[in-house]
Amino acid sequence: MTLARLTSLALRPARVLLLPVAAALALGLAGCKDSPKPEPVTAPKAAAQAVSVETLAAEGKGFSVGSTMAARTVYVFFDPQCPHCAALWVAAKPLKSQARFVWMPVSLINPTSTTQGATLLAAADPVMAMDQHEASMAAKQGGIMAKGDVEAQKAQVMANTALMNRYGFGSVPVIIGKHATTGELVVKEGALPTPALANALGLQVPAGN
């Protein structure tokens, strides 16, 4: 067998491995997920609770972006450590004149998520704090730091996480609201650009987007 033939055979497995690697990378772009855990051999899990905006309004703990008098309210489960949530934060801003977005922090990625979510809830101006947090994350500086006692807010973050788990969601961000025209429930997992987010919620796509 010639040297060229041996070289060709040696390189062939490396090319085959590129497809599963590319597929894995593509799947990782949809949203931020918790670490996979082995499922114990137990009785089947109960069905996830039906998503309800009324329950979110009554039990969810978050901060609002947009007018509190807005006729439409959109709820967002997000993790402060999640880059996809950061992308949605930016995409939702142009729509704040049409709907009030309630951002509910959860702890899905790591323990820092809990502390940072609690710090955002405790902030005097949560919207400014979120902007500062995302700027810090983008600069790879770690995000917002806790100031003072945020234990009560940590409990609120964990309550949000439990609520999210009751609905069976395994990744963030999660967008929940009612369509502005039809009134139908809208549930979207993963970040969306501004035009797609507006269309999903029945809102007007802002000029320039």
C-alpha positions, 0 to 999 in steps of 0.5 A: 500500500502506498504512503498516500493511501495510508495517509488517506485512511488515517485522516478519514475518522477525523472527517467523520467526527466533525458531523456529531461535533457540529450537531452538538454545537448547534443544539447548544445555541437554543438556550441555557440548560442545567447540567444533565443528571442521571434519572433515578429508577423510580415511579414515573414523574407526574405530568408538568403543571399547565402554564398559567399567566394568572399563577405567574402573576400571583406567585412569580417574583420579578422586576418590571420593564415598561409601563406598569399600566400596560395592557399586556404583560409578558413573563420571562424566566431567566438566569443571570448567568445565561448568555441567551437571556442576555440576548433576550434582554436586549431584544425585548427592550424595543417592545417595552412601550407595547408590553410590560415585561416581568423578568423573574430570575431563577437559579439553573446554571450555578450557585452564583445565579441565585446570588445575582438574581437576588441582588437584582430583585433587591436593587433600588433600580433593577433595570439599571442593575440588570444593564450593569450586570449584563455589561459586566458579563459581556466584559467577562467581569463576572456580573453584579455583586451582592450588596447587603443582606439578600437572603429574602430575595434568594428565597424568592429566586428559589421559589421562581425556580420551583415554579419553573420546574413545576411547568417542566421547563429545562432551559432558559430563557422562557417567554410566557404571555398572551397574544395581543390579538388572539388572546391565546397563550404564548410560550417560547423557550430560548432567545428570539430577536426583536422581530420574531419576539414581536410577531410571537406576541402579536406586537408591532415590530418597531421601525429599524428592527 
